[in-house]
Amino acid sequence: MNKNYLTIKEAADFLGVAALTLRNWDKSGKFSAGRHPISNYRIYKTEQLEALLKEINAGGGQCVKPSKSSIKKLKVKLIED
């Protein structure tokens, strides 16, 4: 990679996750972003992203099963005229 820093969209594309996922990771402290000095937008170092991607690909990523309380069923009622 030629760029030292990536925008949140570029970083999300690089990792194969949504930009919202990166925002959530930043808010929870799981993966912190830097801030652009003028715009205050989130920016990510390419070295950090590459290290995270290597960790994920090496099996370091954790898969969490959602709890039953976090799953909601959608009920659809069909009404015919």
PDB file of N, CA, C and O in Angstrom, chain B, residues numbered from 101:
ATOM      1  N   MET B 101       0.828  -1.183   0.000  1.00  0.00           N
ATOM      2  CA  MET B 101       0.000   0.000   0.000  1.00  0.00           C
ATOM      3  C   MET B 101       0.870   1.243   0.000  1.00  0.00           C
ATOM      4  O   MET B 101       1.912   1.296   0.654  1.00  0.00           O
ATOM      5  N   ASN B 102       0.430   2.220  -0.734  1.00  0.00           N
ATOM      6  CA  ASN B 102       1.204   3.451  -0.841  1.00  0.00           C
ATOM      7  C   ASN B 102       0.838   4.463   0.228  1.00  0.00           C
ATOM      8  O   ASN B 102       1.684   5.244   0.662  1.00  0.00           O
ATOM      9  N   LYS B 103      -0.424   4.455   0.656  1.00  0.00           N
ATOM     10  CA  LYS B 103      -0.884   5.462   1.602  1.00  0.00           C
ATOM     11  C   LYS B 103      -0.550   5.045   3.034  1.00  0.00           C
ATOM     12  O   LYS B 103      -0.662   3.872   3.389  1.00  0.00           O
ATOM     13  N   ASN B 104      -0.142   6.013   3.848  1.00  0.00           N
ATOM     14  CA  ASN B 104       0.147   5.726   5.250  1.00  0.00           C
ATOM     15  C   ASN B 104      -1.125   5.659   6.078  1.00  0.00           C
ATOM     16  O   ASN B 104      -1.182   4.938   7.074  1.00  0.00           O
ATOM     17  N   TYR B 105      -2.150   6.409   5.671  1.00  0.00           N
ATOM     18  CA  TYR B 105      -3.413   6.458   6.398  1.00  0.00           C
ATOM     19  C   TYR B 105      -4.568   6.216   5.429  1.00  0.00           C
ATOM     20  O   TYR B 105      -4.509   6.599   4.261  1.00  0.00           O
ATOM     21  N   LEU B 106      -5.612   5.576   5.936  1.00  0.00           N
ATOM     22  CA  LEU B 106      -6.806   5.330   5.140  1.00  0.00           C
ATOM     23  C   LEU B 106      -8.022   5.939   5.820  1.00  0.00           C
ATOM     24  O   LEU B 106      -8.082   6.044   7.045  1.00  0.00           O
ATOM     25  N   THR B 107      -8.982   6.336   5.010  1.00  0.00           N
ATOM     26  CA  THR B 107     -10.245   6.817   5.553  1.00  0.00           C
ATOM     27  C   THR B 107     -11.018   5.626   6.110  1.00  0.00           C
ATOM     28  O   THR B 107     -10.632   4.475   5.905  1.00  0.00           O
ATOM     29  N   ILE B 108     -12.101   5.908   6.809  1.00  0.00           N
ATOM     30  CA  ILE B 108     -12.885   4.825   7.396  1.00  0.00           C
ATOM     31  C   ILE B 108     -13.460   3.920   6.306  1.00  0.00           C
ATOM     32  O   ILE B 108     -13.517   2.704   6.490  1.00  0.00           O
ATOM     33  N   LYS B 109     -13.887   4.485   5.181  1.00  0.00           N
ATOM     34  CA  LYS B 109     -14.427   3.672   4.093  1.00  0.00           C
ATOM     35  C   LYS B 109     -13.339   2.792   3.492  1.00  0.00           C
ATOM     36  O   LYS B 109     -13.559   1.605   3.252  1.00  0.00           O
ATOM     37  N   GLU B 110     -12.175   3.367   3.250  1.00  0.00           N
ATOM     38  CA  GLU B 110     -11.065   2.596   2.691  1.00  0.00           C
ATOM     39  C   GLU B 110     -10.641   1.482   3.651  1.00  0.00           C
ATOM     40  O   GLU B 110     -10.362   0.361   3.225  1.00  0.00           O
ATOM     41  N   ALA B 111     -10.596   1.798   4.948  1.00  0.00           N
ATOM     42  CA  ALA B 111     -10.219   0.796   5.948  1.00  0.00           C
ATOM     43  C   ALA B 111     -11.255  -0.322   6.018  1.00  0.00           C
ATOM     44  O   ALA B 111     -10.901  -1.496   6.124  1.00  0.00           O
ATOM     45  N   ALA B 112     -12.529   0.043   5.959  1.00  0.00           N
ATOM     46  CA  ALA B 112     -13.599  -0.956   5.998  1.00  0.00           C
ATOM     47  C   ALA B 112     -13.512  -1.879   4.787  1.00  0.00           C
ATOM     48  O   ALA B 112     -13.652  -3.095   4.923  1.00  0.00           O
ATOM     49  N   ASP B 113     -13.285  -1.315   3.614  1.00  0.00           N
ATOM     50  CA  ASP B 113     -13.127  -2.121   2.404  1.00  0.00           C
ATOM     51  C   ASP B 113     -11.915  -3.036   2.510  1.00  0.00           C
ATOM     52  O   ASP B 113     -11.972  -4.197   2.104  1.00  0.00           O
ATOM     53  N   PHE B 114     -10.832  -2.521   3.048  1.00  0.00           N
ATOM     54  CA  PHE B 114      -9.602  -3.308   3.208  1.00  0.00           C
ATOM     55  C   PHE B 114      -9.831  -4.515   4.118  1.00  0.00           C
ATOM     56  O   PHE B 114      -9.344  -5.610   3.836  1.00  0.00           O
ATOM     57  N   LEU B 115     -10.579  -4.312   5.216  1.00  0.00           N
ATOM     58  CA  LEU B 115     -10.820  -5.380   6.185  1.00  0.00           C
ATOM     59  C   LEU B 115     -12.014  -6.256   5.824  1.00  0.00           C
ATOM     60  O   LEU B 115     -12.163  -7.359   6.351  1.00  0.00           O
ATOM     61  N   GLY B 116     -12.861  -5.765   4.927  1.00  0.00           N
ATOM     62  CA  GLY B 116     -14.043  -6.523   4.556  1.00  0.00           C
ATOM     63  C   GLY B 116     -15.155  -6.421   5.586  1.00  0.00           C
ATOM     64  O   GLY B 116     -15.932  -7.359   5.765  1.00  0.00           O
ATOM     65  N   VAL B 117     -15.231  -5.289   6.257  1.00  0.00           N
ATOM     66  CA  VAL B 117     -16.285  -5.040   7.252  1.00  0.00           C
ATOM     67  C   VAL B 117     -16.974  -3.728   6.896  1.00  0.00           C
ATOM     68  O   VAL B 117     -16.500  -2.983   6.039  1.00  0.00           O
ATOM     69  N   ALA B 118     -18.078  -3.452   7.548  1.00  0.00           N
ATOM     70  CA  ALA B 118     -18.790  -2.194   7.331  1.00  0.00           C
ATOM     71  C   ALA B 118     -18.106  -1.061   8.090  1.00  0.00           C
ATOM     72  O   ALA B 118     -17.445  -1.284   9.104  1.00  0.00           O
ATOM     73  N   ALA B 119     -18.275   0.144   7.584  1.00  0.00           N
ATOM     74  CA  ALA B 119     -17.715   1.320   8.263  1.00  0.00           C
ATOM     75  C   ALA B 119     -18.309   1.445   9.661  1.00  0.00           C
ATOM     76  O   ALA B 119     -17.623   1.870  10.591  1.00  0.00           O
ATOM     77  N   LEU B 120     -19.564   1.082   9.815  1.00  0.00           N
ATOM     78  CA  LEU B 120     -20.202   1.136  11.130  1.00  0.00           C
ATOM     79  C   LEU B 120     -19.514   0.193  12.115  1.00  0.00           C
ATOM     80  O   LEU B 120     -19.415   0.498  13.304  1.00  0.00           O
ATOM     81  N   THR B 121     -19.045  -0.938  11.628  1.00  0.00           N
ATOM     82  CA  THR B 121     -18.305  -1.866  12.492  1.00  0.00           C
ATOM     83  C   THR B 121     -17.048  -1.204  13.032  1.00  0.00           C
ATOM     84  O   THR B 121     -16.741  -1.323  14.218  1.00  0.00           O
ATOM     85  N   LEU B 122     -16.325  -0.513  12.176  1.00  0.00           N
ATOM     86  CA  LEU B 122     -15.117   0.189  12.626  1.00  0.00           C
ATOM     87  C   LEU B 122     -15.462   1.285  13.634  1.00  0.00           C
ATOM     88  O   LEU B 122     -14.732   1.485  14.605  1.00  0.00           O
ATOM     89  N   ARG B 123     -16.566   1.991  13.410  1.00  0.00           N
ATOM     90  CA  ARG B 123     -16.984   3.017  14.373  1.00  0.00           C
ATOM     91  C   ARG B 123     -17.297   2.387  15.725  1.00  0.00           C
ATOM     92  O   ARG B 123     -16.914   2.912  16.770  1.00  0.00           O
ATOM     93  N   ASN B 124     -17.997   1.256  15.691  1.00  0.00           N
ATOM     94  CA  ASN B 124     -18.326   0.562  16.940  1.00  0.00           C
ATOM     95  C   ASN B 124     -17.070   0.054  17.645  1.00  0.00           C
ATOM     96  O   ASN B 124     -16.968   0.151  18.868  1.00  0.00           O
ATOM     97  N   TRP B 125     -16.118  -0.485  16.891  1.00  0.00           N
ATOM     98  CA  TRP B 125     -14.866  -0.950  17.487  1.00  0.00           C
ATOM     99  C   TRP B 125     -14.124   0.216  18.122  1.00  0.00           C
ATOM    100  O   TRP B 125     -13.533   0.068  19.193  1.00  0.00           O
ATOM    101  N   ASP B 126     -14.149   1.371  17.472  1.00  0.00           N
ATOM    102  CA  ASP B 126     -13.480   2.559  18.009  1.00  0.00           C
ATOM    103  C   ASP B 126     -14.154   3.007  19.306  1.00  0.00           C
ATOM    104  O   ASP B 126     -13.474   3.297  20.290  1.00  0.00           O
ATOM    105  N   LYS B 127     -15.485   3.062  19.310  1.00  0.00           N
ATOM    106  CA  LYS B 127     -16.221   3.492  20.504  1.00  0.00           C
ATOM    107  C   LYS B 127     -16.010   2.543  21.679  1.00  0.00           C
ATOM    108  O   LYS B 127     -15.918   2.977  22.828  1.00  0.00           O
ATOM    109  N   SER B 128     -15.933   1.236  21.382  1.00  0.00           N
ATOM    110  CA  SER B 128     -15.772   0.253  22.456  1.00  0.00           C
ATOM    111  C   SER B 128     -14.317   0.041  22.856  1.00  0.00           C
ATOM    112  O   SER B 128     -14.034  -0.638  23.844  1.00  0.00           O
ATOM    113  N   GLY B 129     -13.391   0.622  22.089  1.00  0.00           N
ATOM    114  CA  GLY B 129     -11.979   0.487  22.415  1.00  0.00           C
ATOM    115  C   GLY B 129     -11.327  -0.772  21.867  1.00  0.00           C
ATOM    116  O   GLY B 129     -10.173  -1.055  22.190  1.00  0.00           O
ATOM    117  N   LYS B 130     -12.038  -1.533  21.048  1.00  0.00           N
ATOM    118  CA  LYS B 130     -11.474  -2.759  20.484  1.00  0.00           C
ATOM    119  C   LYS B 130     -10.419  -2.475  19.423  1.00  0.00           C
ATOM    120  O   LYS B 130      -9.433  -3.204  19.310  1.00  0.00           O
ATOM    121  N   PHE B 131     -10.626  -1.413  18.647  1.00  0.00           N
ATOM    122  CA  PHE B 131      -9.681  -1.036  17.596  1.00  0.00           C
ATOM    123  C   PHE B 131      -9.790   0.470  17.413  1.00  0.00           C
ATOM    124  O   PHE B 131     -10.733   0.957  16.789  1.00  0.00           O
ATOM    125  N   SER B 132      -8.852   1.189  17.942  1.00  0.00           N
ATOM    126  CA  SER B 132      -8.923   2.656  17.960  1.00  0.00           C
ATOM    127  C   SER B 132      -8.458   3.276  16.652  1.00  0.00           C
ATOM    128  O   SER B 132      -7.551   2.782  15.982  1.00  0.00           O
ATOM    129  N   ALA B 133      -9.109   4.361  16.323  1.00  0.00           N
ATOM    130  CA  ALA B 133      -8.743   5.122  15.132  1.00  0.00           C
ATOM    131  C   ALA B 133      -8.041   6.398  15.555  1.00  0.00           C
ATOM    132  O   ALA B 133      -8.250   6.915  16.653  1.00  0.00           O
ATOM    133  N   GLY B 134      -7.202   6.893  14.654  1.00  0.00           N
ATOM    134  CA  GLY B 134      -6.636   8.214  14.852  1.00  0.00           C
ATOM    135  C   GLY B 134      -7.628   9.239  14.333  1.00  0.00           C
ATOM    136  O   GLY B 134      -8.667   8.875  13.781  1.00  0.00           O
ATOM    137  N   ARG B 135      -7.323  10.495  14.501  1.00  0.00           N
ATOM    138  CA  ARG B 135      -8.200  11.569  14.022  1.00  0.00           C
ATOM    139  C   ARG B 135      -7.413  12.511  13.126  1.00  0.00           C
ATOM    140  O   ARG B 135      -6.268  12.856  13.416  1.00  0.00           O
ATOM    141  N   HIS B 136      -8.041  12.916  12.044  1.00  0.00           N
ATOM    142  CA  HIS B 136      -7.428  13.886  11.140  1.00  0.00           C
ATOM    143  C   HIS B 136      -7.335  15.215  11.887  1.00  0.00           C
ATOM    144  O   HIS B 136      -8.308  15.624  12.520  1.00  0.00           O
ATOM    145  N   PRO B 137      -6.204  15.892  11.832  1.00  0.00           N
ATOM    146  CA  PRO B 137      -6.020  17.112  12.632  1.00  0.00           C
ATOM    147  C   PRO B 137      -6.943  18.273  12.237  1.00  0.00           C
ATOM    148  O   PRO B 137      -7.231  19.130  13.072  1.00  0.00           O
ATOM    149  N   ILE B 138      -7.403  18.318  11.010  1.00  0.00           N
ATOM    150  CA  ILE B 138      -8.258  19.425  10.582  1.00  0.00           C
ATOM    151  C   ILE B 138      -9.739  19.045  10.632  1.00  0.00           C
ATOM    152  O   ILE B 138     -10.551  19.763  11.214  1.00  0.00           O
ATOM    153  N   SER B 139     -10.084  17.909  10.016  1.00  0.00           N
ATOM    154  CA  SER B 139     -11.496  17.544   9.908  1.00  0.00           C
ATOM    155  C   SER B 139     -12.005  16.721  11.092  1.00  0.00           C
ATOM    156  O   SER B 139     -13.215  16.601  11.288  1.00  0.00           O
ATOM    157  N   ASN B 140     -11.099  16.161  11.871  1.00  0.00           N
ATOM    158  CA  ASN B 140     -11.417  15.294  13.000  1.00  0.00           C
ATOM    159  C   ASN B 140     -12.061  13.966  12.571  1.00  0.00           C
ATOM    160  O   ASN B 140     -12.621  13.256  13.406  1.00  0.00           O
ATOM    161  N   TYR B 141     -11.986  13.627  11.272  1.00  0.00           N
ATOM    162  CA  TYR B 141     -12.489  12.343  10.784  1.00  0.00           C
ATOM    163  C   TYR B 141     -11.581  11.227  11.279  1.00  0.00           C
ATOM    164  O   TYR B 141     -10.401  11.443  11.554  1.00  0.00           O
ATOM    165  N   ARG B 142     -12.146  10.037  11.386  1.00  0.00           N
ATOM    166  CA  ARG B 142     -11.343   8.880  11.761  1.00  0.00           C
ATOM    167  C   ARG B 142     -10.405   8.520  10.614  1.00  0.00           C
ATOM    168  O   ARG B 142     -10.796   8.528   9.447  1.00  0.00           O
ATOM    169  N   ILE B 143      -9.152   8.202  10.971  1.00  0.00           N
ATOM    170  CA  ILE B 143      -8.174   7.712  10.002  1.00  0.00           C
ATOM    171  C   ILE B 143      -7.467   6.514  10.615  1.00  0.00           C
ATOM    172  O   ILE B 143      -7.350   6.407  11.835  1.00  0.00           O
ATOM    173  N   TYR B 144      -7.003   5.626   9.766  1.00  0.00           N
ATOM    174  CA  TYR B 144      -6.396   4.378  10.218  1.00  0.00           C
ATOM    175  C   TYR B 144      -5.034   4.204   9.568  1.00  0.00           C
ATOM    176  O   TYR B 144      -4.882   4.403   8.363  1.00  0.00           O
ATOM    177  N   LYS B 145      -4.040   3.829  10.376  1.00  0.00           N
ATOM    178  CA  LYS B 145      -2.707   3.550   9.858  1.00  0.00           C
ATOM    179  C   LYS B 145      -2.746   2.228   9.100  1.00  0.00           C
ATOM    180  O   LYS B 145      -3.354   1.259   9.555  1.00  0.00           O
ATOM    181  N   THR B 146      -2.096   2.198   7.949  1.00  0.00           N
ATOM    182  CA  THR B 146      -2.092   0.977   7.142  1.00  0.00           C
ATOM    183  C   THR B 146      -1.392  -0.163   7.882  1.00  0.00           C
ATOM    184  O   THR B 146      -1.785  -1.321   7.742  1.00  0.00           O
ATOM    185  N   GLU B 147      -0.362   0.150   8.667  1.00  0.00           N
ATOM    186  CA  GLU B 147       0.340  -0.904   9.413  1.00  0.00           C
ATOM    187  C   GLU B 147      -0.599  -1.555  10.431  1.00  0.00           C
ATOM    188  O   GLU B 147      -0.577  -2.771  10.622  1.00  0.00           O
ATOM    189  N   GLN B 148      -1.420  -0.733  11.077  1.00  0.00           N
ATOM    190  CA  GLN B 148      -2.383  -1.238  12.058  1.00  0.00           C
ATOM    191  C   GLN B 148      -3.393  -2.163  11.391  1.00  0.00           C
ATOM    192  O   GLN B 148      -3.716  -3.230  11.914  1.00  0.00           O
ATOM    193  N   LEU B 149      -3.886  -1.740  10.231  1.00  0.00           N
ATOM    194  CA  LEU B 149      -4.875  -2.530   9.506  1.00  0.00           C
ATOM    195  C   LEU B 149      -4.292  -3.849   9.019  1.00  0.00           C
ATOM    196  O   LEU B 149      -4.941  -4.892   9.096  1.00  0.00           O
ATOM    197  N   GLU B 150      -3.066  -3.794   8.520  1.00  0.00           N
ATOM    198  CA  GLU B 150      -2.414  -5.012   8.046  1.00  0.00           C
ATOM    199  C   GLU B 150      -2.188  -5.989   9.190  1.00  0.00           C
ATOM    200  O   GLU B 150      -2.374  -7.194   9.020  1.00  0.00           O
ATOM    201  N   ALA B 151      -1.789  -5.483  10.354  1.00  0.00           N
ATOM    202  CA  ALA B 151      -1.580  -6.343  11.525  1.00  0.00           C
ATOM    203  C   ALA B 151      -2.898  -6.969  11.983  1.00  0.00           C
ATOM    204  O   ALA B 151      -2.939  -8.151  12.325  1.00  0.00           O
ATOM    205  N   LEU B 152      -3.965  -6.183  11.991  1.00  0.00           N
ATOM    206  CA  LEU B 152      -5.268  -6.705  12.379  1.00  0.00           C
ATOM    207  C   LEU B 152      -5.743  -7.767  11.392  1.00  0.00           C
ATOM    208  O   LEU B 152      -6.275  -8.799  11.801  1.00  0.00           O
ATOM    209  N   LEU B 153      -5.556  -7.525  10.109  1.00  0.00           N
ATOM    210  CA  LEU B 153      -5.964  -8.489   9.099  1.00  0.00           C
ATOM    211  C   LEU B 153      -5.185  -9.793   9.233  1.00  0.00           C
ATOM    212  O   LEU B 153      -5.755 -10.872   9.067  1.00  0.00           O
ATOM    213  N   LYS B 154      -3.894  -9.706   9.532  1.00  0.00           N
ATOM    214  CA  LYS B 154      -3.093 -10.916   9.751  1.00  0.00           C
ATOM    215  C   LYS B 154      -3.602 -11.690  10.959  1.00  0.00           C
ATOM    216  O   LYS B 154      -3.673 -12.919  10.930  1.00  0.00           O
ATOM    217  N   GLU B 155      -3.953 -10.973  12.014  1.00  0.00           N
ATOM    218  CA  GLU B 155      -4.474 -11.617  13.229  1.00  0.00           C
ATOM    219  C   GLU B 155      -5.808 -12.304  12.944  1.00  0.00           C
ATOM    220  O   GLU B 155      -6.047 -13.423  13.396  1.00  0.00           O
ATOM    221  N   ILE B 156      -6.662 -11.631  12.199  1.00  0.00           N
ATOM    222  CA  ILE B 156      -7.966 -12.217  11.854  1.00  0.00           C
ATOM    223  C   ILE B 156      -7.767 -13.464  10.997  1.00  0.00           C
ATOM    224  O   ILE B 156      -8.400 -14.492  11.238  1.00  0.00           O
ATOM    225  N   ASN B 157      -6.895 -13.376  10.004  1.00  0.00           N
ATOM    226  CA  ASN B 157      -6.650 -14.509   9.107  1.00  0.00           C
ATOM    227  C   ASN B 157      -5.944 -15.662   9.803  1.00  0.00           C
ATOM    228  O   ASN B 157      -6.063 -16.808   9.368  1.00  0.00           O
ATOM    229  N   ALA B 158      -5.207 -15.381  10.879  1.00  0.00           N
ATOM    230  CA  ALA B 158      -4.506 -16.423  11.620  1.00  0.00           C
ATOM    231  C   ALA B 158      -5.413 -17.116  12.629  1.00  0.00           C
ATOM    232  O   ALA B 158      -4.977 -18.017  13.345  1.00  0.00           O
ATOM    233  N   GLY B 159      -6.671 -16.698  12.686  1.00  0.00           N
ATOM    234  CA  GLY B 159      -7.597 -17.330  13.622  1.00  0.00           C
ATOM    235  C   GLY B 159      -7.701 -16.601  14.933  1.00  0.00           C
ATOM    236  O   GLY B 159      -8.280 -17.124  15.885  1.00  0.00           O
ATOM    237  N   GLY B 160      -7.154 -15.399  15.009  1.00  0.00           N
ATOM    238  CA  GLY B 160      -7.217 -14.631  16.239  1.00  0.00           C
ATOM    239  C   GLY B 160      -8.551 -13.940  16.450  1.00  0.00           C
ATOM    240  O   GLY B 160      -8.841 -13.453  17.542  1.00  0.00           O
ATOM    241  N   GLY B 161      -9.365 -13.900  15.395  1.00  0.00           N
ATOM    242  CA  GLY B 161     -10.676 -13.266  15.525  1.00  0.00           C
ATOM    243  C   GLY B 161     -11.612 -14.132  16.348  1.00  0.00           C
ATOM    244  O   GLY B 161     -11.527 -15.359  16.303  1.00  0.00           O
ATOM    245  N   GLN B 162     -12.486 -13.514  17.085  1.00  0.00           N
ATOM    246  CA  GLN B 162     -13.412 -14.250  17.922  1.00  0.00           C
ATOM    247  C   GLN B 162     -14.792 -14.212  17.309  1.00  0.00           C
ATOM    248  O   GLN B 162     -15.245 -13.175  16.824  1.00  0.00           O
ATOM    249  N   CYS B 163     -15.441 -15.331  17.334  1.00  0.00           N
ATOM    250  CA  CYS B 163     -16.800 -15.414  16.834  1.00  0.00           C
ATOM    251  C   CYS B 163     -17.714 -15.539  18.045  1.00  0.00           C
ATOM    252  O   CYS B 163     -17.557 -16.449  18.859  1.00  0.00           O
ATOM    253  N   VAL B 164     -18.644 -14.646  18.156  1.00  0.00           N
ATOM    254  CA  VAL B 164     -19.519 -14.618  19.318  1.00  0.00           C
ATOM    255  C   VAL B 164     -20.921 -15.011  18.890  1.00  0.00           C
ATOM    256  O   VAL B 164     -21.463 -14.458  17.933  1.00  0.00           O
ATOM    257  N   LYS B 165     -21.504 -15.959  19.593  1.00  0.00           N
ATOM    258  CA  LYS B 165     -22.872 -16.374  19.310  1.00  0.00           C
ATOM    259  C   LYS B 165     -23.817 -15.401  20.004  1.00  0.00           C
ATOM    260  O   LYS B 165     -23.663 -15.122  21.193  1.00  0.00           O
ATOM    261  N   PRO B 166     -24.802 -14.881  19.258  1.00  0.00           N
ATOM    262  CA  PRO B 166     -25.718 -13.921  19.887  1.00  0.00           C
ATOM    263  C   PRO B 166     -26.575 -14.583  20.959  1.00  0.00           C
ATOM    264  O   PRO B 166     -26.962 -15.745  20.834  1.00  0.00           O
ATOM    265  N   SER B 167     -26.864 -13.830  22.008  1.00  0.00           N
ATOM    266  CA  SER B 167     -27.711 -14.368  23.071  1.00  0.00           C
ATOM    267  C   SER B 167     -29.159 -14.379  22.612  1.00  0.00           C
ATOM    268  O   SER B 167     -29.535 -13.625  21.715  1.00  0.00           O
ATOM    269  N   LYS B 168     -29.968 -15.227  23.223  1.00  0.00           N
ATOM    270  CA  LYS B 168     -31.370 -15.330  22.832  1.00  0.00           C
ATOM    271  C   LYS B 168     -32.103 -14.020  23.073  1.00  0.00           C
ATOM    272  O   LYS B 168     -33.048 -13.697  22.353  1.00  0.00           O
ATOM    273  N   SER B 169     -31.681 -13.273  24.065  1.00  0.00           N
ATOM    274  CA  SER B 169     -32.357 -12.008  24.358  1.00  0.00           C
ATOM    275  C   SER B 169     -32.084 -10.951  23.283  1.00  0.00           C
ATOM    276  O   SER B 169     -32.857 -10.005  23.136  1.00  0.00           O
ATOM    277  N   SER B 170     -30.992 -11.107  22.536  1.00  0.00           N
ATOM    278  CA  SER B 170     -30.676 -10.125  21.506  1.00  0.00           C
ATOM    279  C   SER B 170     -31.338 -10.449  20.171  1.00  0.00           C
ATOM    280  O   SER B 170     -31.315  -9.636  19.246  1.00  0.00           O
ATOM    281  N   ILE B 171     -31.926 -11.635  20.074  1.00  0.00           N
ATOM    282  CA  ILE B 171     -32.602 -12.039  18.846  1.00  0.00           C
ATOM    283  C   ILE B 171     -34.093 -11.800  18.991  1.00  0.00           C
ATOM    284  O   ILE B 171     -34.715 -12.243  19.957  1.00  0.00           O
ATOM    285  N   LYS B 172     -34.653 -11.105  18.034  1.00  0.00           N
ATOM    286  CA  LYS B 172     -36.084 -10.830  18.069  1.00  0.00           C
ATOM    287  C   LYS B 172     -36.734 -11.482  16.865  1.00  0.00           C
ATOM    288  O   LYS B 172     -36.189 -11.458  15.761  1.00  0.00           O
ATOM    289  N   LYS B 173     -37.895 -12.061  17.083  1.00  0.00           N
ATOM    290  CA  LYS B 173     -38.635 -12.690  16.000  1.00  0.00           C
ATOM    291  C   LYS B 173     -39.547 -11.662  15.359  1.00  0.00           C
ATOM    292  O   LYS B 173     -40.118 -10.797  16.022  1.00  0.00           O
ATOM    293  N   LEU B 174     -39.661 -11.784  14.077  1.00  0.00           N
ATOM    294  CA  LEU B 174     -40.553 -10.915  13.330  1.00  0.00           C
ATOM    295  C   LEU B 174     -41.793 -11.715  12.986  1.00  0.00           C
ATOM    296  O   LEU B 174     -41.700 -12.764  12.348  1.00  0.00           O
ATOM    297  N   LYS B 175     -42.949 -11.232  13.399  1.00  0.00           N
ATOM    298  CA  LYS B 175     -44.205 -11.895  13.100  1.00  0.00           C
ATOM    299  C   LYS B 175     -44.934 -11.079  12.047  1.00  0.00           C
ATOM    300  O   LYS B 175     -45.074  -9.862  12.168  1.00  0.00           O
ATOM    301  N   VAL B 176     -45.389 -11.758  11.028  1.00  0.00           N
ATOM    302  CA  VAL B 176     -46.112 -11.113   9.954  1.00  0.00           C
ATOM    303  C   VAL B 176     -47.514 -11.696   9.921  1.00  0.00           C
ATOM    304  O   VAL B 176     -47.699 -12.913   9.877  1.00  0.00           O
ATOM    305  N   LYS B 177     -48.477 -10.825   9.942  1.00  0.00           N
ATOM    306  CA  LYS B 177     -49.872 -11.246   9.896  1.00  0.00           C
ATOM    307  C   LYS B 177     -50.433 -10.844   8.545  1.00  0.00           C
ATOM    308  O   LYS B 177     -50.417  -9.667   8.185  1.00  0.00           O
ATOM    309  N   LEU B 178     -50.929 -11.823   7.795  1.00  0.00           N
ATOM    310  CA  LEU B 178     -51.471 -11.580   6.473  1.00  0.00           C
ATOM    311  C   LEU B 178     -52.959 -11.321   6.594  1.00  0.00           C
ATOM    312  O   LEU B 178     -53.704 -12.148   7.121  1.00  0.00           O
ATOM    313  N   ILE B 179     -53.378 -10.194   6.113  1.00  0.00           N
ATOM    314  CA  ILE B 179     -54.795  -9.831   6.151  1.00  0.00           C
ATOM    315  C   ILE B 179     -55.284  -9.754   4.716  1.00  0.00           C
ATOM    316  O   ILE B 179     -54.788  -8.962   3.915  1.00  0.00           O
ATOM    317  N   GLU B 180     -56.248 -10.574   4.410  1.00  0.00           N
ATOM    318  CA  GLU B 180     -56.811 -10.575   3.057  1.00  0.00           C
ATOM    319  C   GLU B 180     -58.140  -9.842   3.059  1.00  0.00           C
ATOM    320  O   GLU B 180     -58.910  -9.943   4.014  1.00  0.00           O
ATOM    321  N   ASP B 181     -58.406  -9.106   1.994  1.00  0.00           N
ATOM    322  CA  ASP B 181     -59.679  -8.376   1.865  1.00  0.00           C
ATOM    323  C   ASP B 181     -60.811  -9.300   1.478  1.00  0.00           C
ATOM    324  O   ASP B 181     -61.948  -8.854   1.327  1.00  0.00           O
TER     325      ASP B 181
END
